[in-house]
Amino acid sequence: MSNPVPPPLPRGIDYDLPTCGDTLCNSQGTCARPHGGGTDFVCDCKLGYQGEHCEDTVNGALNIPLTLSVLAVIFGLLIFAFIFAKLRQRQKKRQRRHLAEKHGYNIAL
């Protein structure tokens, strides 16, 4: 089996050149003609991007508060686990002391 030969590319078109969407719209949209007419192109941004040249993300303003809240939850869980472990340790120590007194053991705790 031989590989099929791709059809020849039309002359004068260089597909390696950046498109309008790549350059004008930061690769986050496509170029379109304005609705009211005119010669300049406007960017039709992909989902999640906005701005004249698709330079802003829609959820960009959420990044810092979301990160801080996740870190706060993790930190809170660590503190809770530490407190729980300390309370459990005290409870076991009290139980051992109680058993030692009940059975007459002389154990230094």
Biopython code that builds the backbone (N, CA, C, O; Angstrom):
import numpy as np
from Bio.PDB.StructureBuilder import StructureBuilder

atoms = [
    (1, "MET", "N", (0.852, -1.177, 0.000)),
    (1, "MET", "CA", (0.000, 0.000, 0.000)),
    (1, "MET", "C", (0.893, 1.233, 0.000)),
    (1, "MET", "O", (1.841, 1.329, 0.780)),
    (2, "SER", "N", (0.590, 2.140, -0.852)),
    (2, "SER", "CA", (1.344, 3.394, -0.908)),
    (2, "SER", "C", (0.488, 4.513, -0.332)),
    (2, "SER", "O", (-0.742, 4.464, -0.366)),
    (3, "ASN", "N", (1.171, 5.521, 0.198)),
    (3, "ASN", "CA", (0.467, 6.670, 0.762)),
    (3, "ASN", "C", (-0.150, 7.478, -0.362)),
    (3, "ASN", "O", (0.497, 7.712, -1.382)),
    (4, "PRO", "N", (-1.401, 7.910, -0.191)),
    (4, "PRO", "CA", (-2.014, 8.730, -1.236)),
    (4, "PRO", "C", (-1.314, 10.090, -1.308)),
    (4, "PRO", "O", (-0.908, 10.652, -0.291)),
    (5, "VAL", "N", (-1.189, 10.580, -2.477)),
    (5, "VAL", "CA", (-0.544, 11.872, -2.703)),
    (5, "VAL", "C", (-1.566, 12.968, -2.435)),
    (5, "VAL", "O", (-2.655, 12.957, -3.010)),
    (6, "PRO", "N", (-1.219, 13.929, -1.552)),
    (6, "PRO", "CA", (-2.176, 15.005, -1.286)),
    (6, "PRO", "C", (-2.364, 15.866, -2.531)),
    (6, "PRO", "O", (-1.461, 15.986, -3.359)),
    (7, "PRO", "N", (-3.548, 16.464, -2.651)),
    (7, "PRO", "CA", (-3.781, 17.312, -3.817)),
    (7, "PRO", "C", (-2.846, 18.524, -3.775)),
    (7, "PRO", "O", (-2.486, 18.983, -2.691)),
    (8, "PRO", "N", (-2.465, 19.024, -4.889)),
    (8, "PRO", "CA", (-1.566, 20.186, -4.904)),
    (8, "PRO", "C", (-2.263, 21.418, -4.324)),
    (8, "PRO", "O", (-3.458, 21.627, -4.535)),
    (9, "LEU", "N", (-1.504, 22.222, -3.598)),
    (9, "LEU", "CA", (-2.032, 23.449, -3.009)),
    (9, "LEU", "C", (-2.155, 24.513, -4.095)),
    (9, "LEU", "O", (-1.346, 24.559, -5.021)),
    (10, "PRO", "N", (-3.173, 25.370, -3.978)),
    (10, "PRO", "CA", (-3.307, 26.441, -4.967)),
    (10, "PRO", "C", (-2.073, 27.341, -4.937)),
    (10, "PRO", "O", (-1.499, 27.593, -3.877)),
    (11, "ARG", "N", (-1.683, 27.809, -6.086)),
    (11, "ARG", "CA", (-0.495, 28.654, -6.185)),
    (11, "ARG", "C", (-0.755, 30.014, -5.553)),
    (11, "ARG", "O", (-1.847, 30.573, -5.663)),
    (12, "GLY", "N", (0.265, 30.528, -4.895)),
    (12, "GLY", "CA", (0.177, 31.866, -4.330)),
    (12, "GLY", "C", (-0.373, 31.913, -2.914)),
    (12, "GLY", "O", (-0.441, 32.993, -2.327)),
    (13, "ILE", "N", (-0.770, 30.769, -2.342)),
    (13, "ILE", "CA", (-1.299, 30.752, -0.978)),
    (13, "ILE", "C", (-0.266, 30.078, -0.091)),
    (13, "ILE", "O", (0.123, 28.936, -0.335)),
    (14, "ASP", "N", (0.175, 30.788, 0.936)),
    (14, "ASP", "CA", (1.128, 30.235, 1.893)),
    (14, "ASP", "C", (0.380, 29.951, 3.191)),
    (14, "ASP", "O", (0.050, 30.873, 3.938)),
    (15, "TYR", "N", (0.113, 28.676, 3.456)),
    (15, "TYR", "CA", (-0.662, 28.292, 4.627)),
    (15, "TYR", "C", (0.134, 28.396, 5.928)),
    (15, "TYR", "O", (-0.435, 28.228, 7.006)),
    (16, "ASP", "N", (1.416, 28.666, 5.850)),
    (16, "ASP", "CA", (2.230, 28.823, 7.051)),
    (16, "ASP", "C", (2.166, 30.244, 7.615)),
    (16, "ASP", "O", (2.601, 30.480, 8.742)),
    (17, "LEU", "N", (1.632, 31.185, 6.847)),
    (17, "LEU", "CA", (1.511, 32.557, 7.327)),
    (17, "LEU", "C", (0.419, 32.641, 8.388)),
    (17, "LEU", "O", (-0.587, 31.938, 8.294)),
    (18, "PRO", "N", (0.606, 33.494, 9.399)),
    (18, "PRO", "CA", (-0.444, 33.635, 10.420)),
    (18, "PRO", "C", (-1.715, 34.245, 9.829)),
    (18, "PRO", "O", (-1.669, 35.064, 8.911)),
    (19, "THR", "N", (-2.826, 33.827, 10.377)),
    (19, "THR", "CA", (-4.110, 34.352, 9.908)),
    (19, "THR", "C", (-4.442, 35.623, 10.679)),
    (19, "THR", "O", (-3.758, 35.983, 11.637)),
    (20, "CYS", "N", (-5.480, 36.278, 10.253)),
    (20, "CYS", "CA", (-5.946, 37.479, 10.939)),
    (20, "CYS", "C", (-6.306, 37.157, 12.385)),
    (20, "CYS", "O", (-6.010, 37.941, 13.286)),
    (21, "GLY", "N", (-6.940, 36.016, 12.611)),
    (21, "GLY", "CA", (-7.302, 35.614, 13.968)),
    (21, "GLY", "C", (-6.081, 35.383, 14.839)),
    (21, "GLY", "O", (-6.110, 35.653, 16.040)),
    (22, "ASP", "N", (-4.998, 34.879, 14.235)),
    (22, "ASP", "CA", (-3.765, 34.656, 14.988)),
    (22, "ASP", "C", (-3.126, 35.967, 15.423)),
    (22, "ASP", "O", (-2.641, 36.091, 16.548)),
    (23, "THR", "N", (-3.130, 36.936, 14.528)),
    (23, "THR", "CA", (-2.416, 38.180, 14.815)),
    (23, "THR", "C", (-3.314, 39.209, 15.511)),
    (23, "THR", "O", (-2.949, 39.727, 16.566)),
    (24, "LEU", "N", (-4.454, 39.505, 14.948)),
    (24, "LEU", "CA", (-5.320, 40.552, 15.497)),
    (24, "LEU", "C", (-6.044, 40.096, 16.768)),
    (24, "LEU", "O", (-6.223, 40.877, 17.703)),
    (25, "CYS", "N", (-6.454, 38.840, 16.793)),
    (25, "CYS", "CA", (-7.295, 38.348, 17.896)),
    (25, "CYS", "C", (-6.536, 37.441, 18.867)),
    (25, "CYS", "O", (-7.160, 36.680, 19.606)),
    (26, "ASN", "N", (-5.216, 37.508, 18.879)),
    (26, "ASN", "CA", (-4.381, 36.751, 19.824)),
    (26, "ASN", "C", (-4.656, 35.256, 19.805)),
    (26, "ASN", "O", (-4.547, 34.599, 20.841)),
    (27, "SER", "N", (-5.002, 34.716, 18.674)),
    (27, "SER", "CA", (-5.310, 33.282, 18.492)),
    (27, "SER", "C", (-6.484, 32.823, 19.348)),
    (27, "SER", "O", (-6.662, 31.622, 19.553)),
    (28, "GLN", "N", (-7.278, 33.749, 19.846)),
    (28, "GLN", "CA", (-8.424, 33.409, 20.687)),
    (28, "GLN", "C", (-9.738, 33.808, 20.027)),
    (28, "GLN", "O", (-10.757, 33.935, 20.707)),
    (29, "GLY", "N", (-9.728, 34.004, 18.734)),
    (29, "GLY", "CA", (-10.943, 34.376, 18.025)),
    (29, "GLY", "C", (-10.689, 34.406, 16.532)),
    (29, "GLY", "O", (-9.593, 34.092, 16.066)),
    (30, "THR", "N", (-11.702, 34.782, 15.800)),
    (30, "THR", "CA", (-11.591, 34.908, 14.348)),
    (30, "THR", "C", (-11.957, 36.329, 13.942)),
    (30, "THR", "O", (-12.676, 37.034, 14.651)),
    (31, "CYS", "N", (-11.452, 36.724, 12.800)),
    (31, "CYS", "CA", (-11.752, 38.060, 12.289)),
    (31, "CYS", "C", (-13.088, 38.044, 11.566)),
    (31, "CYS", "O", (-13.426, 37.078, 10.881)),
    (32, "ALA", "N", (-13.830, 39.103, 11.722)),
    (32, "ALA", "CA", (-15.130, 39.216, 11.062)),
    (32, "ALA", "C", (-15.326, 40.662, 10.635)),
    (32, "ALA", "O", (-14.715, 41.573, 11.194)),
    (33, "ARG", "N", (-16.155, 40.857, 9.670)),
    (33, "ARG", "CA", (-16.511, 42.211, 9.244)),
    (33, "ARG", "C", (-17.466, 42.807, 10.274)),
    (33, "ARG", "O", (-18.305, 42.094, 10.823)),
    (34, "PRO", "N", (-17.347, 44.098, 10.538)),
    (34, "PRO", "CA", (-18.271, 44.718, 11.501)),
    (34, "PRO", "C", (-19.708, 44.667, 10.993)),
    (34, "PRO", "O", (-19.958, 44.699, 9.788)),
    (35, "HIS", "N", (-20.643, 44.588, 11.932)),
    (35, "HIS", "CA", (-22.062, 44.482, 11.562)),
    (35, "HIS", "C", (-22.553, 45.707, 10.804)),
    (35, "HIS", "O", (-23.386, 45.583, 9.906)),
    (36, "GLY", "N", (-22.060, 46.861, 11.144)),
    (36, "GLY", "CA", (-22.509, 48.084, 10.489)),
    (36, "GLY", "C", (-21.787, 48.347, 9.174)),
    (36, "GLY", "O", (-22.032, 49.368, 8.531)),
    (37, "GLY", "N", (-20.920, 47.463, 8.773)),
    (37, "GLY", "CA", (-20.128, 47.676, 7.569)),
    (37, "GLY", "C", (-18.817, 48.342, 7.918)),
    (37, "GLY", "O", (-18.589, 48.705, 9.072)),
    (38, "GLY", "N", (-17.978, 48.500, 6.961)),
    (38, "GLY", "CA", (-16.674, 49.107, 7.184)),
    (38, "GLY", "C", (-15.574, 48.215, 6.657)),
    (38, "GLY", "O", (-15.810, 47.074, 6.260)),
    (39, "THR", "N", (-14.378, 48.749, 6.659)),
    (39, "THR", "CA", (-13.256, 48.005, 6.078)),
    (39, "THR", "C", (-12.413, 47.301, 7.128)),
    (39, "THR", "O", (-11.714, 46.339, 6.810)),
    (40, "ASP", "N", (-12.463, 47.759, 8.369)),
    (40, "ASP", "CA", (-11.663, 47.134, 9.422)),
    (40, "ASP", "C", (-12.331, 45.850, 9.905)),
    (40, "ASP", "O", (-13.553, 45.704, 9.863)),
    (41, "PHE", "N", (-11.495, 44.932, 10.363)),
    (41, "PHE", "CA", (-12.007, 43.694, 10.928)),
    (41, "PHE", "C", (-12.189, 43.851, 12.431)),
    (41, "PHE", "O", (-11.496, 44.639, 13.073)),
    (42, "VAL", "N", (-13.121, 43.099, 12.978)),
    (42, "VAL", "CA", (-13.307, 43.015, 14.420)),
    (42, "VAL", "C", (-13.137, 41.551, 14.815)),
    (42, "VAL", "O", (-13.266, 40.652, 13.984)),
    (43, "CYS", "N", (-12.850, 41.332, 16.077)),
    (43, "CYS", "CA", (-12.634, 39.968, 16.554)),
    (43, "CYS", "C", (-13.937, 39.357, 17.065)),
    (43, "CYS", "O", (-14.677, 39.976, 17.830)),
    (44, "ASP", "N", (-14.193, 38.147, 16.631)),
    (44, "ASP", "CA", (-15.285, 37.341, 17.150)),
    (44, "ASP", "C", (-14.618, 36.324, 18.080)),
    (44, "ASP", "O", (-14.098, 35.307, 17.622)),
    (45, "CYS", "N", (-14.637, 36.601, 19.379)),
    (45, "CYS", "CA", (-13.852, 35.844, 20.362)),
    (45, "CYS", "C", (-14.453, 34.469, 20.623)),
    (45, "CYS", "O", (-15.665, 34.267, 20.546)),
    (46, "LYS", "N", (-13.546, 33.512, 20.941)),
    (46, "LYS", "CA", (-13.961, 32.175, 21.346)),
    (46, "LYS", "C", (-14.604, 32.250, 22.723)),
    (46, "LYS", "O", (-14.450, 33.234, 23.446)),
    (47, "LEU", "N", (-15.321, 31.200, 23.069)),
    (47, "LEU", "CA", (-15.970, 31.111, 24.368)),
    (47, "LEU", "C", (-14.928, 31.224, 25.474)),
    (47, "LEU", "O", (-13.926, 30.508, 25.464)),
    (48, "GLY", "N", (-15.161, 32.116, 26.420)),
    (48, "GLY", "CA", (-14.252, 32.307, 27.536)),
    (48, "GLY", "C", (-13.323, 33.494, 27.367)),
    (48, "GLY", "O", (-12.563, 33.811, 28.282)),
    (49, "TYR", "N", (-13.364, 34.168, 26.203)),
    (49, "TYR", "CA", (-12.503, 35.325, 25.953)),
    (49, "TYR", "C", (-13.349, 36.521, 25.574)),
    (49, "TYR", "O", (-14.443, 36.378, 25.026)),
    (50, "GLN", "N", (-12.833, 37.701, 25.871)),
    (50, "GLN", "CA", (-13.540, 38.935, 25.563)),
    (50, "GLN", "C", (-12.531, 40.041, 25.351)),
    (50, "GLN", "O", (-11.335, 39.854, 25.574)),
    (51, "GLY", "N", (-13.004, 41.173, 24.928)),
    (51, "GLY", "CA", (-12.145, 42.326, 24.691)),
    (51, "GLY", "C", (-12.045, 42.611, 23.200)),
    (51, "GLY", "O", (-12.438, 41.794, 22.368)),
    (52, "GLU", "N", (-11.517, 43.774, 22.880)),
    (52, "GLU", "CA", (-11.412, 44.187, 21.485)),
    (52, "GLU", "C", (-10.555, 43.217, 20.674)),
    (52, "GLU", "O", (-10.838, 42.960, 19.503)),
    (53, "HIS", "N", (-9.504, 42.677, 21.302)),
    (53, "HIS", "CA", (-8.613, 41.745, 20.618)),
    (53, "HIS", "C", (-8.574, 40.394, 21.335)),
    (53, "HIS", "O", (-7.571, 39.684, 21.258)),
    (54, "CYS", "N", (-9.649, 40.034, 22.026)),
    (54, "CYS", "CA", (-9.781, 38.771, 22.764)),
    (54, "CYS", "C", (-8.643, 38.590, 23.757)),
    (54, "CYS", "O", (-8.152, 37.478, 23.948)),
    (55, "GLU", "N", (-8.227, 39.672, 24.384)),
    (55, "GLU", "CA", (-7.071, 39.633, 25.280)),
    (55, "GLU", "C", (-7.439, 39.296, 26.721)),
    (55, "GLU", "O", (-6.552, 38.977, 27.512)),
    (56, "ASP", "N", (-8.707, 39.356, 27.085)),
    (56, "ASP", "CA", (-9.127, 39.109, 28.464)),
    (56, "ASP", "C", (-9.889, 37.801, 28.549)),
    (56, "ASP", "O", (-10.643, 37.447, 27.642)),
    (57, "THR", "N", (-9.685, 37.082, 29.655)),
    (57, "THR", "CA", (-10.496, 35.898, 29.892)),
    (57, "THR", "C", (-11.715, 36.306, 30.701)),
    (57, "THR", "O", (-11.656, 37.233, 31.510)),
    (58, "VAL", "N", (-12.803, 35.618, 30.481)),
    (58, "VAL", "CA", (-14.049, 35.937, 31.168)),
    (58, "VAL", "C", (-13.904, 35.653, 32.656)),
    (58, "VAL", "O", (-14.411, 36.416, 33.479)),
    (59, "ASN", "N", (-13.225, 34.573, 33.017)),
    (59, "ASN", "CA", (-13.086, 34.210, 34.427)),
    (59, "ASN", "C", (-11.754, 34.664, 35.003)),
    (59, "ASN", "O", (-11.376, 34.190, 36.075)),
    (60, "GLY", "N", (-11.037, 35.542, 34.359)),
    (60, "GLY", "CA", (-9.750, 36.003, 34.844)),
    (60, "GLY", "C", (-9.830, 36.670, 36.199)),
    (60, "GLY", "O", (-8.893, 36.574, 36.992)),
    (61, "ALA", "N", (-10.936, 37.345, 36.481)),
    (61, "ALA", "CA", (-11.094, 38.032, 37.752)),
    (61, "ALA", "C", (-11.334, 37.059, 38.905)),
    (61, "ALA", "O", (-11.216, 37.443, 40.068)),
    (62, "LEU", "N", (-11.667, 35.813, 38.601)),
    (62, "LEU", "CA", (-11.937, 34.827, 39.642)),
    (62, "LEU", "C", (-10.690, 34.087, 40.104)),
    (62, "LEU", "O", (-10.731, 33.425, 41.141)),
    (63, "ASN", "N", (-9.595, 34.174, 39.382)),
    (63, "ASN", "CA", (-8.412, 33.370, 39.673)),
    (63, "ASN", "C", (-7.884, 33.572, 41.084)),
    (63, "ASN", "O", (-7.691, 32.594, 41.806)),
    (64, "ILE", "N", (-7.648, 34.802, 41.494)),
    (64, "ILE", "CA", (-7.047, 35.063, 42.813)),
    (64, "ILE", "C", (-8.006, 34.710, 43.949)),
    (64, "ILE", "O", (-7.593, 34.005, 44.870)),
    (65, "PRO", "N", (-9.267, 35.160, 43.936)),
    (65, "PRO", "CA", (-10.155, 34.780, 45.041)),
    (65, "PRO", "C", (-10.378, 33.267, 45.132)),
    (65, "PRO", "O", (-10.473, 32.719, 46.230)),
    (66, "LEU", "N", (-10.461, 32.608, 44.005)),
    (66, "LEU", "CA", (-10.667, 31.161, 44.021)),
    (66, "LEU", "C", (-9.459, 30.454, 44.620)),
    (66, "LEU", "O", (-9.615, 29.540, 45.430)),
    (67, "THR", "N", (-8.272, 30.862, 44.232)),
    (67, "THR", "CA", (-7.045, 30.268, 44.771)),
    (67, "THR", "C", (-6.957, 30.498, 46.274)),
    (67, "THR", "O", (-6.633, 29.579, 47.025)),
    (68, "LEU", "N", (-7.244, 31.717, 46.714)),
    (68, "LEU", "CA", (-7.176, 32.018, 48.146)),
    (68, "LEU", "C", (-8.205, 31.225, 48.942)),
    (68, "LEU", "O", (-7.915, 30.765, 50.046)),
    (69, "SER", "N", (-9.392, 31.064, 48.395)),
    (69, "SER", "CA", (-10.413, 30.319, 49.133)),
    (69, "SER", "C", (-10.064, 28.836, 49.217)),
    (69, "SER", "O", (-10.322, 28.204, 50.242)),
    (70, "VAL", "N", (-9.485, 28.271, 48.165)),
    (70, "VAL", "CA", (-9.058, 26.866, 48.218)),
    (70, "VAL", "C", (-7.946, 26.694, 49.248)),
    (70, "VAL", "O", (-7.959, 25.734, 50.019)),
    (71, "LEU", "N", (-6.990, 27.610, 49.268)),
    (71, "LEU", "CA", (-5.914, 27.540, 50.264)),
    (71, "LEU", "C", (-6.460, 27.689, 51.680)),
    (71, "LEU", "O", (-5.980, 27.023, 52.597)),
    (72, "ALA", "N", (-7.452, 28.551, 51.869)),
    (72, "ALA", "CA", (-8.055, 28.727, 53.192)),
    (72, "ALA", "C", (-8.750, 27.453, 53.651)),
    (72, "ALA", "O", (-8.655, 27.084, 54.822)),
    (73, "VAL", "N", (-9.442, 26.782, 52.752)),
    (73, "VAL", "CA", (-10.122, 25.528, 53.106)),
    (73, "VAL", "C", (-9.091, 24.465, 53.486)),
    (73, "VAL", "O", (-9.263, 23.762, 54.482)),
    (74, "ILE", "N", (-8.034, 24.346, 52.704)),
    (74, "ILE", "CA", (-6.987, 23.363, 53.005)),
    (74, "ILE", "C", (-6.346, 23.666, 54.355)),
    (74, "ILE", "O", (-6.153, 22.761, 55.167)),
    (75, "PHE", "N", (-6.016, 24.921, 54.598)),
    (75, "PHE", "CA", (-5.410, 25.325, 55.866)),
    (75, "PHE", "C", (-6.366, 25.036, 57.027)),
    (75, "PHE", "O", (-5.941, 24.545, 58.073)),
    (76, "GLY", "N", (-7.645, 25.338, 56.845)),
    (76, "GLY", "CA", (-8.643, 25.056, 57.877)),
    (76, "GLY", "C", (-8.751, 23.572, 58.181)),
    (76, "GLY", "O", (-8.863, 23.186, 59.344)),
    (77, "LEU", "N", (-8.719, 22.740, 57.156)),
    (77, "LEU", "CA", (-8.773, 21.294, 57.359)),
    (77, "LEU", "C", (-7.543, 20.793, 58.113)),
    (77, "LEU", "O", (-7.654, 19.906, 58.961)),
    (78, "LEU", "N", (-6.378, 21.351, 57.812)),
    (78, "LEU", "CA", (-5.159, 20.963, 58.526)),
    (78, "LEU", "C", (-5.246, 21.336, 60.003)),
    (78, "LEU", "O", (-4.859, 20.548, 60.865)),
    (79, "ILE", "N", (-5.748, 22.523, 60.298)),
    (79, "ILE", "CA", (-5.910, 22.943, 61.686)),
    (79, "ILE", "C", (-6.912, 22.036, 62.404)),
    (79, "ILE", "O", (-6.682, 21.624, 63.541)),
    (80, "PHE", "N", (-8.015, 21.731, 61.737)),
    (80, "PHE", "CA", (-9.020, 20.839, 62.319)),
    (80, "PHE", "C", (-8.415, 19.469, 62.608)),
    (80, "PHE", "O", (-8.647, 18.915, 63.682)),
    (81, "ALA", "N", (-7.651, 18.916, 61.685)),
    (81, "ALA", "CA", (-7.031, 17.596, 61.876)),
    (81, "ALA", "C", (-6.050, 17.631, 63.053)),
    (81, "ALA", "O", (-5.997, 16.686, 63.840)),
    (82, "PHE", "N", (-5.281, 18.707, 63.176)),
    (82, "PHE", "CA", (-4.332, 18.837, 64.279)),
    (82, "PHE", "C", (-5.059, 18.886, 65.625)),
    (82, "PHE", "O", (-4.667, 18.202, 66.570)),
    (83, "ILE", "N", (-6.106, 19.686, 65.707)),
    (83, "ILE", "CA", (-6.871, 19.799, 66.951)),
    (83, "ILE", "C", (-7.521, 18.462, 67.292)),
    (83, "ILE", "O", (-7.511, 18.045, 68.450)),
    (84, "PHE", "N", (-8.083, 17.794, 66.298)),
    (84, "PHE", "CA", (-8.718, 16.492, 66.515)),
    (84, "PHE", "C", (-7.695, 15.480, 67.032)),
    (84, "PHE", "O", (-7.997, 14.716, 67.949)),
    (85, "ALA", "N", (-6.490, 15.464, 66.458)),
    (85, "ALA", "CA", (-5.451, 14.531, 66.898)),
    (85, "ALA", "C", (-5.036, 14.816, 68.332)),
    (85, "ALA", "O", (-4.844, 13.882, 69.109)),
    (86, "LYS", "N", (-4.892, 16.088, 68.702)),
    (86, "LYS", "CA", (-4.516, 16.447, 70.068)),
    (86, "LYS", "C", (-5.598, 16.027, 71.070)),
    (86, "LYS", "O", (-5.286, 15.488, 72.132)),
    (87, "LEU", "N", (-6.865, 16.274, 70.732)),
    (87, "LEU", "CA", (-7.965, 15.885, 71.622)),
    (87, "LEU", "C", (-8.023, 14.368, 71.774)),
    (87, "LEU", "O", (-8.261, 13.860, 72.870)),
    (88, "ARG", "N", (-7.811, 13.664, 70.704)),
    (88, "ARG", "CA", (-7.818, 12.189, 70.736)),
    (88, "ARG", "C", (-6.660, 11.683, 71.604)),
    (88, "ARG", "O", (-6.821, 10.723, 72.358)),
    (89, "GLN", "N", (-5.510, 12.323, 71.498)),
    (89, "GLN", "CA", (-4.347, 11.944, 72.290)),
    (89, "GLN", "C", (-4.634, 12.141, 73.781)),
    (89, "GLN", "O", (-4.292, 11.280, 74.592)),
    (90, "ARG", "N", (-5.247, 13.247, 74.145)),
    (90, "ARG", "CA", (-5.608, 13.505, 75.544)),
    (90, "ARG", "C", (-6.615, 12.479, 76.058)),
    (90, "ARG", "O", (-6.523, 12.009, 77.192)),
    (91, "GLN", "N", (-7.582, 12.142, 75.195)),
    (91, "GLN", "CA", (-8.612, 11.180, 75.578)),
    (91, "GLN", "C", (-7.982, 9.816, 75.863)),
    (91, "GLN", "O", (-8.337, 9.170, 76.849)),
    (92, "LYS", "N", (-7.069, 9.380, 75.028)),
    (92, "LYS", "CA", (-6.414, 8.093, 75.242)),
    (92, "LYS", "C", (-5.559, 8.119, 76.513)),
    (92, "LYS", "O", (-5.507, 7.132, 77.247)),
    (93, "LYS", "N", (-4.900, 9.228, 76.768)),
    (93, "LYS", "CA", (-4.078, 9.363, 77.967)),
    (93, "LYS", "C", (-4.953, 9.270, 79.214)),
    (93, "LYS", "O", (-4.582, 8.623, 80.193)),
    (94, "ARG", "N", (-6.126, 9.926, 79.171)),
    (94, "ARG", "CA", (-7.064, 9.849, 80.293)),
    (94, "ARG", "C", (-7.563, 8.419, 80.499)),
    (94, "ARG", "O", (-7.696, 7.971, 81.638)),
    (95, "GLN", "N", (-7.837, 7.705, 79.419)),
    (95, "GLN", "CA", (-8.309, 6.325, 79.521)),
    (95, "GLN", "C", (-7.232, 5.425, 80.135)),
    (95, "GLN", "O", (-7.533, 4.579, 80.978)),
    (96, "ARG", "N", (-5.980, 5.608, 79.713)),
    (96, "ARG", "CA", (-4.892, 4.813, 80.274)),
    (96, "ARG", "C", (-4.726, 5.103, 81.766)),
    (96, "ARG", "O", (-4.520, 4.184, 82.559)),
    (97, "ARG", "N", (-4.815, 6.374, 82.147)),
    (97, "ARG", "CA", (-4.687, 6.750, 83.559)),
    (97, "ARG", "C", (-5.830, 6.140, 84.373)),
    (97, "ARG", "O", (-5.618, 5.635, 85.475)),
    (98, "HIS", "N", (-7.039, 6.194, 83.819)),
    (98, "HIS", "CA", (-8.199, 5.626, 84.503)),
    (98, "HIS", "C", (-8.036, 4.118, 84.679)),
    (98, "HIS", "O", (-8.324, 3.590, 85.754)),
    (99, "LEU", "N", (-7.577, 3.413, 83.635)),
    (99, "LEU", "CA", (-7.373, 1.967, 83.736)),
    (99, "LEU", "C", (-6.272, 1.638, 84.744)),
    (99, "LEU", "O", (-6.376, 0.662, 85.486)),
    (100, "ALA", "N", (-5.230, 2.447, 84.767)),
    (100, "ALA", "CA", (-4.134, 2.217, 85.712)),
    (100, "ALA", "C", (-4.625, 2.374, 87.145)),
    (100, "ALA", "O", (-4.262, 1.579, 88.012)),
    (101, "GLU", "N", (-5.444, 3.386, 87.405)),
    (101, "GLU", "CA", (-5.979, 3.601, 88.747)),
    (101, "GLU", "C", (-6.952, 2.484, 89.115)),
    (101, "GLU", "O", (-6.967, 2.029, 90.259)),
    (102, "LYS", "N", (-7.747, 2.046, 88.176)),
    (102, "LYS", "CA", (-8.750, 1.009, 88.415)),
    (102, "LYS", "C", (-8.084, -0.326, 88.776)),
    (102, "LYS", "O", (-8.565, -1.040, 89.656)),
    (103, "HIS", "N", (-6.993, -0.659, 88.106)),
    (103, "HIS", "CA", (-6.329, -1.935, 88.316)),
    (103, "HIS", "C", (-5.140, -1.838, 89.289)),
    (103, "HIS", "O", (-4.485, -2.844, 89.560)),
    (104, "GLY", "N", (-4.862, -0.654, 89.806)),
    (104, "GLY", "CA", (-3.824, -0.486, 90.802)),
    (104, "GLY", "C", (-2.413, -0.452, 90.248)),
    (104, "GLY", "O", (-1.461, -0.727, 90.979)),
    (105, "TYR", "N", (-2.260, -0.132, 89.012)),
    (105, "TYR", "CA", (-0.922, -0.034, 88.422)),
    (105, "TYR", "C", (-0.276, 1.274, 88.849)),
    (105, "TYR", "O", (-0.962, 2.279, 89.035)),
    (106, "ASN", "N", (1.013, 1.264, 89.003)),
    (106, "ASN", "CA", (1.733, 2.476, 89.329)),
    (106, "ASN", "C", (2.532, 2.884, 88.075)),
    (106, "ASN", "O", (3.736, 2.642, 87.985)),
    (107, "ILE", "N", (1.842, 3.496, 87.131)),
    (107, "ILE", "CA", (2.460, 3.869, 85.852)),
    (107, "ILE", "C", (2.572, 5.385, 85.803)),
    (107, "ILE", "O", (1.607, 6.110, 86.043)),
    (108, "ALA", "N", (3.764, 5.835, 85.490)),
    (108, "ALA", "CA", (3.953, 7.267, 85.339)),
    (108, "ALA", "C", (3.508, 7.665, 83.938)),
    (108, "ALA", "O", (4.046, 7.184, 82.941)),
    (109, "LEU", "N", (2.535, 8.534, 83.882)),
    (109, "LEU", "CA", (2.025, 8.980, 82.573)),
    (109, "LEU", "C", (2.373, 10.413, 82.330)),
    (109, "LEU", "O", (2.029, 10.964, 81.284)),
]
sb = StructureBuilder()
sb.init_structure("model")
sb.init_model(0)
sb.init_chain("A")
sb.init_seg("    ")
for serial, (resi, resn, name, xyz) in enumerate(atoms, 1):
    if name == "N":
        sb.init_residue(resn, " ", resi, " ")
    sb.init_atom(name, np.array(xyz, "f"), 0.0, 1.0, " ", f" {name:<3s}", serial, name[0])
structure = sb.get_structure()
